[in-house]
């Protein structure tokens, strides 16, 4: 419930389904898990983005013994595919908003240089259907 004068859309996170993050995540998990992203439903793209938790888990599995890369890849993929705001990603990784952007951009450069890292990132993208 909102108090008098408070904007009920203040914490809305989606234009297709209005509600707070927890509500949107619940709808996404219950009803949109099997729906494929596509051009026919562009507004649905926003709701079918991958969660930070799923990205971090998939990266951890692929980069088990490489914690330095696991963090970099997690930040990069979260920035590119989670649909979360920089602030939210930064809070997850305990860095500032600009550091999220900078880390993501730096990691793109690292992927250009390392074929093995690129392959691992591609496996994660496939596993997460990104």
Residue, then its C-alpha position, 0 to 999 in steps of 0.5 A: x500500500x502507498x501512503x497518500x501522495x506517494x507515487x505508486x509507480x515510483x518503484x515500478x521496474x517494468x513497463x509490461x507488468x507494473x510492480x516492484x522487483x520481487x513481484x516482477x521476479x515472481x511473475x518471470x519465474x512462474x509464467x515466463x520461464x519457457x518463453x523465448x525472446x524475440x522480435x514479435x514481443x519486444x516488451x517481453x524482452x525486458x522481462x526475460x532478461x537473466x537474473x544476476x544470481x543465474x549469471x553469477x552461478x553460471x560463471x562460477x561453474x565455468x570459472x571454478x578455479x579462476x576467481x579473478x576472471x569469474x568476478x570480471x565475467x560476472x560483472x560484464x555479463x550482468x552489465x550486458x544481459x541482466x537488465x539491472x541498473x548500474x547501481x544494482x549491479x554495483x551493489x551486488x559486487x560492492x563497487x560503484x556505478x562507474x566502476x561497473x561500466x569501466x570493468x565491463x569495458x575493460x573485460x571486453x578488451x580482455x576477451x579480444x586478447x584471449x580466445x580461451x576466455x572468449x570460449x568460456x564466455x560463449x559457453x556461459x552465454x549459450x547455457x543462459x540462452x543470452 
